[in-house]
Amino acid sequence: MAPMFLVLLLGISATLALEQRQNLTFPLAISTWSFVEAVRSARRALESGRSAVDAVVEGCSTCERLQCDGSVGYGGSPDESGETTLDAMVMDGVWYVSSRSIPGILWFSREILQTTMNAGAVGSLRFVRDAAIAAKLVLLHTEHTLLVGDQASKFAISMGLQGPVNLSTDESLGKTRSWLGNSCQPNFWKDVVPDSKLSCGPYQTSPPSPPLEAKLGCGGDSTSLSRGISSHNHDTISMAAIDKEGNIAVGTSTNGATHKIPGRVGDGPIVGAGAYADSEVGACGATGDGDVMMRFLPCYQVVESMRRGMTPQQAADDAIARIRRKYPDFVGALFAINRQLEHASACHGWTFRYSVWSKGMDDVEVITVLPSD
């Protein structure tokens, strides 16, 4: 009798959980920054009954087409060579009750709660504009999580995406020319000097008795603030969506840091850094100095903190504080949302905005968040 009682109890619990989900005002979409059109695209997908994964891909793809802030999609954030490359990620945090019927009783499989937690991502993607769709293709059609560089491009094109196409524009090439004319400042090198009289490199690490002026001139100051990080040159759209069934997904897309060293991949396509989702708990999206933030997996931290009982605000504040304690000059922000549709944000080093829409709202709302420090 004990196994049968357990099965019936689990069945009642699953039914109650479903009823609780139906009582909440799903669906919902939320993103970093004032990316209103991206959230509207996600809203349309959700209202038409599409999945949370589809919604975040629609939202991120809209930002890619609109070149949001010049920091998402083609034609922005050229690397040192003048080329634009893209990073993106999609994560499906859906969970569901798996069951099979036996005559006279509802019987559950051995794995009662199945959590997919699938993710797909691309990094340093070249010659393909649709980075978010490419990430979704990795999620749907491979057992991998992250593909990078030329091989990621070949994969995306083989799966039907348009390419190869030029991701540079007159504007992005103009940024590179201006940067070269400013002795390649600011940049992301440190503790190196040019191996010639040219201040733009190539660089070497162990010159004989390098003068202090040369060391400072080629690499610049290594702190985030001195590199001029802002929402216009070092940004990500990070988006979360909750569909009509209560399933949660996240997505990111970015063209990375302006004048990055070629081959650099930021926090956007790293699961738990740029975004994280678990439909049992909630979701998080982040933006900012990815080279620092990815070392702390802040979005994974946020979701786990909410799992342990923190509110979204407490979880967001805690994740930012963990980074600030060791990197007081970092610049970044994140949003957090739980299954009860409570959302909050925390930031450091800049004023942050995030956009949100949920069922019953006439349009997207943009919320401004001031740094707590």
C-alpha positions, 0 to 999 in steps of 0.5 A, a space after each residue: 500500500 505504501 507505494 500506491 499511497 506515495 503515487 497518489 500523494 505525488 499526483 495530488 501535489 502535481 495537480 496542486 502545483 498546476 493549479 497554482 501556476 494557472 492562478 498566476 498572471 502568466 505570461 511574462 517577458 523581461 529584459 535588460 535595458 530599455 529594449 522595449 521592442 524586444 520585449 514587445 516581440 517576446 510578448 507577441 510570441 507568448 500571447 500567441 501561445 508559443 513557448 518561453 524559448 521561442 519568446 526569448 529568441 524572438 526578443 533577442 533576434 529583434 534586438 539583433 535586427 535593430 542593433 540595440 544600443 550598437 551593442 547587440 547584433 551586426 555592425 557594432 563593437 568591432 574587435 581590434 582587427 575591426 571585425 564584429 563577432 557575436 555571442 548568444 545563448 538560450 536556456 530552457 529551464 522547463 520542468 514537467 511531471 512525466 507519467 504513464 498510465 496503468 489500468 485503474 491507476 495513474 502511475 508515475 515513471 521512476 523519474 517523477 520530476 524531469 528537468 531539461 535545463 537544456 542550453 545552446 550557445 555560440 561564441 565569437 560567431 563570424 559571418 552569421 547575423 542570427 546569433 540567437 537563432 544559432 544558439 537555439 539550433 545548438 540547443 535543439 539539434 546537438 548534445 553540446 552546449 557551446 560552439 565557437 568561432 568559425 566552426 560555430 558559423 559553419 554549423 549555423 549555415 549548415 542548419 539553414 541560416 544565411 551566411 556568410 555575410 559581412 557583419 561590419 558596417 561603415 559605422 563599425 569600421 569608422 570606430 576602428 579607424 578612430 581607435 587606431 588614430 588614438 594609439 589604440 586606446 583604451 584596450 584590453 591588454 595589460 603588462 605588455 609593450 609593443 615590439 616596435 615603435 607602433 603603440 598598437 602592437 603586436 605586443 611582447 611580454 618580456 622586453 628588456 628593461 621596458 620604460 614605465 611610459 611604454 607599459 602604461 601607453 600600450 595597455 592602459 589601466 586595467 580597471 573597468 572604469 578606465 576602459 570606459 565601459 558603458 551601455 553603448 560599448 559593453 552591453 548585452 540583451 539578456 531576457 527571460 520569459 515565462 510562457 502560459 504554462 509557467 515554463 521559464 527560459 532565458 536568452 542573451 545576445 551581444 557583440 561583446 566589448 568594443 576593441 576586444 582582443 580577437 577571439 574573446 568570448 564574454 559572459 553572454 553565452 556562458 550558462 549561469 553568467 549572462 543568464 540562468 533559468 530554472 522553472 522551479 525557481 525563477 530566472 536571472 539576466 546580467 549585463 556589464 563587464 563580462 570578463 569580471 562578472 563571468 568569474 562569479 556566475 552571478 545569475 546561477 548565484 541569484 537563482 540558487 539564492 532564490 531557491 534557498 528563500 531569498 526574495 529577488 531583491 535580496 538575491 540580486 543585491 547579494 550577487 552584486 555585492 559578492 562581485 563588488 567586494 573583490 572588484 570594487 571598480 567593476 561595472 554591471 547589473 542584473 535582474 531577478 524574477 521568481 515564480 511568483 512574478 516578483 522581479 527586482 534588480 541591482 547594479 554597480 558603477 552605472 544607472 541601470 534600466 530593465 524592461 518588463 511586461 506581464 499579462 494585464 499590462 497595456 505595454 512594456 514598463 521600463 524601470 530605472 535602478 540606481 547603484 546601491 554603492 
